[in-house]
Amino acid sequence: MNLDDFSDLIERPDGGVRRDAEERRERLIVPPGALGRLDELGEWLSAAQQSVPVKAVEQPRVVLFAADHGVAELDVSGRAAGTTHELVRAALDGASPVAVLARRFAVPLRIVDAGIDCDLELLPESVVRHRVRRGSGRIDIEDALTAEETEQAVRLGMAIADEEADSGTDLVVLGDLSVGGTTAAATLVAALCGTDASVVTGRGGAGIDDLAWMRKCAAIRDALRRARPVLGDQLELLATVGGADLAAMTGFLLQSAVRRMPVILDGVVGAACALVAQRAAFRAPDWWLAGQVSGEPAQSKALDRMALTPLLDHGVTVGEGTGALLALPLVQAAAALAAELPERTPVTADEDAEEPAEGQDADDVKVLDAT
């Protein structure tokens, strides 16, 4: 497998369709610019769908990739190492923020076990059947995955993207469920952006104190030393300092772009995978939206590198796809407005030339109803 092959497979959203959408927007009864960024979102969706007017987003799906990371053993997370299965169980039981929102918005929620460190019997077969391995290696001292496991994880993500596209999913909210995942993600971003560990080290979704932050920074620094020699090969980079969930998400993002399926990214883990995918296929980011600002410095670095501007900034740090799911109604609203607002009635030459007769008030002149 060579991720660079995706560069020839991925095309940008249709520029001609986008121009048609922009021209149609100029004709709507609401003045251009009055809807702010919703105009841009509607035009982006039109280009992605190759449709003017844009079609409603009717079959969105939340897809979460789950895994444990060995680096969590260093107490770099607000959660105990090896407890990702608890996050998954909470989501399945409808007791996590993303599950509550998915239920409220009537959006199906799919969880894919790429590398959770737990017995298979603890979770439903529909979740665990794709597992690549049980947990990932400690990236500060060892590889996260073998080369074979990395390819298997990337292909897993590609297969999930194909399944979603084939089932009619028209937009994906992408997130992760992990313990230690932000440490691996920050390492990838630092390596790809050429920055130091301290620049990308954040507090994670669960929040950590200053001592844990220093441990996390040290772990990223050590992992960076291992990452820099393999920067020329995206698969080897994911094997060295990534993880099963990050490799799967990278494959998912690339194949989603191939299938012309838009994706809303959530936090730093999704941003890191997107950055790896961009290195393989420079057109791929045109198919993604950044859902929210997570507060993680590595996310900001990655989004800036890809020129993606987040839709929301509400201080949501919980992760798990929550912030991206909050952005979904905004995207759906943009589609509805672009599709359903009426166009202005063109002014005819006769109407334009009609003027009041001498001694007649302008109010007495018959004006055609705009409707």
N, C-alpha and C positions, 0 to 999 in steps of 0.2 A: 504493500500500500504506500502511496505517495500523496500526501494532502495537496501538493502543488497541482495535481491533476484537476482539482476543483476549479482552478482559475479559468480553464477552458469550458467548464460546464455551466458556470454561473453568469447570467446576463443581468444587466441593470433593469429595473422596472422601465416600462415602455415610455420613452421620452416624448414621442408623438402624442400618446394618450394623455400624458400629463399636460402638454400644451393645450390640448382640446379641453381638458378639465379646467385649466386656468382661464381659457376664453369663456367657457360657460359660466365660471364664477363671476366674471366681469358683467354678465348679463342678469344676475340675480337681483331681486328687489332690495336686498340688504347691501349697502355700499361695500366695496372691496376694503378689507382691512378692519371692518367693524366687528368681525368675529375672531380677530386675532389669529392665534396659531391654529384654530380649528380649520381655517381655510387651507393652510398648508397640509394638515393631516388628511383632509378630504381629497386633496389633489394627489397626495402620496398614495392613498388607498386606490384611487382611480387608476394610477399607473401600475400598481401592483396587481390589480384585478384585470387590467386591460379593459376597463369599462367606463363609459361616460353616458349617463351619470353613474356615480359610484353605487355599488350594491351594498345593502346593509350587512353588517357583521352579525350573522345569525347562528354560526356554529363555532364559537370560540372554545378553547380548551385550556385548562391549566395543566401543565406537565412539569412535575418535580422529579429531579434525579437525586437519589439518596446514596450516601456512603459515609463511612467512618475514615478518619485520617490518623495514621500512626503518630504524627507530630503532636496530636492532642495529649499524648502521654506526658508532655513537658508542662502541662497546666498552662496552656496558652489560650484556653477558651473558658468562657463563663459556664460551660457545661462539662460534666465529667466525660473522660474519654470513653468511647464505645457505647454511647447512649443515643445514637441516632435512631435506633429502633423505637425509642420512646417518642421522639418527634413524629415519626411515621405513624405510630399508633394513635397519637393525639389527633393527627390530621384525618386518619381514617375514621375516628370516632366523632369527628365534627367539633373537636374541642380546641382547635388552634385558630389563630386569626385568619389564615388563608382559607381554612375550611369554612369558617363562619361566613366570610365574604363570598366564597364560591357558592355557598348555599343561598345567600341573599340575592346574588346576581344570576342564579340559575345556570352556573357554568360548571360543566363536568370537571372533576379533579382526578388526574391520573398520576400515580406515584410509581417510579421505576427504581428498583433496587439494583444499583450498579456495583456496590461494594460495602454493604452494611456488615458490621462485625457483630452478628448475633446468630443464634440457631435458626434454621429455616422455619421451624415450627412456630416461632413467635409471631410471624406475620403471614398474611394470606398468600396463597400460591400465585395469585395474579400479580403480586408485588415482587416476590423474590425470584420468580422463574428466570429472570434475565441476569441474575447476579454473575459478575465477572470473577470476583474473588471476595474473600472475607477480610475487609479492611485494607488499607493501603500502607505501604512502608513509611518509616519515619524519614521524611525528606531531608532532614539536616544531616543524616549520616548514611542513608541508603536510598535506593531508588523506590519510588512509589509503586511502580508496576514493572513487570517484565515487558519486553518488546511485544511478545505474543499477547499478553493481557491488554496492552495499550491498543493494539489493532482490534482486538475483540471488543473493547469498550467503545472505540470510535464507530465500529460497524454496528454496535448495539444502538447508538444514538441515531445513526443513519436509518436503521430499520424502524425505529420508533417514529422518526419523521415521515417515512414512507407510509406507515400505518395511519398516521394522523391525516396526511394529505389524501390518501385513498379513501378514508372514511368521510371526507367532506369537511374536515376542520378548516375554517377560513382564517383563523388567527390563533396563535399560541401565546399564552402567558407562561414564560419559562422561569423556573426557579430551582432552588436546591434545598435539600434537607441534609445537613451534615454537621459534624463536630470536628473542628480543625480545618474546615474548608476554606475559611477566609485567610488562613496562614499560607496555604498552598496557592490560593488565588493571588495574594499579594506578592508572593515570590515570582509567579509568572509575569505579573505586570512590571515588577521592578526589573526583571531580566530583559523583557522586551522593550522597555522604555529607557533602559540604561540608567536607572536611579539607584540610590542607596536604600537599605532596609528601613531606616528611620523615616524616609519620605513616604513610604507606602503602608506602614504599620498602623492599623486602626484598632478599635476596641471590640470589633465583632458584634454580631447580632445580640448576644446575651450580655455584652458589656463586661469589661475586665478592669481590675485595679491597676495601679502603676507598676507594681512588681510583676504582675502577669504580662503587662504590656512590654516590659523590658525583656522578659523571657521570650515573648513572641518576636520581638525585634531581633534578638540574638538567633533564634531559630531561622528566621528569614535570611539573616546575614549568612549563616552557615549554608543554608540551602542555595543561596545565590552563588556561592563559590562553586557549587556542583552544577548549577544551571548554565553558567556563562560559557563553558566549553562546548555545549551542545545547542547553542542558539540557532545554528544553521539548519536544524532538522526539527520540525514541529512535533513529530511523533516521539522522537527521542527526548525532547524537552518535556512533553507530557508524562513520559515514562519516568523521567528523572525526578521532577519536582511537582507533578500534577496529582493525579489520582483517578480512580475509575469513574467517578461522577464527572470530573472535569473533562476527561477524554470523551465520555459519552455525550456531554453537552456540546463539545466542539463538533463532533460528528453530526449531532442533531442540527446545529446552527447551519453548517455547511449544506447538508442535504435539504433543509428547509428552504434555503436560498435556491438550490437547484430546482425544487418543486414549486417555487414562486409562492411560498406560504409565509406571510408576515409573522414576525415574532416580536413580542414586547419583553425586553430584558428587565430583570429585577435589580439585584445588587452586585456586589463586587465579584462574586463567583461567576455569574453570567457574563459580566463585563470582561473578566480575564479570559474566559473561553472565547468570547467574541474577538478579543485581540489576537489570540492564537489563530482563530479562523481567518481573520483579516490578513495575517501574514501569508496564509495559503492562497486566499482568493480576495483580491483587493476590492472587488465589486460587491462582496457579500454584505457589508454593513448597510447597503442601500435597502436591504430587506428587513432591517431591524429598527425598533424604536427603543429608546431608553425610558423606562417607565417612571423612575423616581431617583432622587438623590438619597443615597443610603447613609451618607456621612462618613463612609470609608474613603480615606485618601487615595487608595489604589483604584477605586472605582472612578474617581474624578480624573486621575491620570489616564486611565484606559479610554474613557469616553471622550476626553479631549483629543487623544490620539486618533480616534475614529470619527471625530467631528459629529458626535451624537449629543444632542441637548436633551436632558431629562424633561419629561412632561410635568412632573410634580416635585415639589419640595416641601413635604409636610413633616419632616423629622422622623419618618418611620424607619426604624433600624432593626425591626424584628426579623427581616429576611423572609425566607420560605415562599417567595413569590408574592408576598402581601402587597408591597408597594406597587409592583407591576399590575396586579389585579385591580388596585384602586384606580389605575390609569385607564383601564379598559372602558369604563363608561364614557370617558372623554373621547376616546377613539370612536366609539359607537355613536356618540352625539355628533361628531364631525361628519361621519358618513350620512347620518340622517339629515342633517342640515344641507349638505351638499346635494343630496338626492331629492329632497322634498320641497325645498324653498322654490317658489315660482320665479320665472324669469320676468323681467320688465316687459311691458307691451311696447313694441317699437313705435316711435313717433313718426307718422307719415308726413309726406311733403305737404299735403293739404292741411293737416292739423297744424303744422309748423307755420304755415303762411296765414292761417286764419287770424284776423285782427278785429277788434270791435269797430262797428260803423260809427260815423260821426254822431255824437250825442248818445251813444249807447255805452252802458257800463260794461266793464270786462266781465262782471259776474253774470251778465245776461247771455254771454257767448256760450253756446253748447260745447261741452267738453266730453269727449268719449270717456266712459268709465274704463279705468286701467285694468279692471278685471275682465 
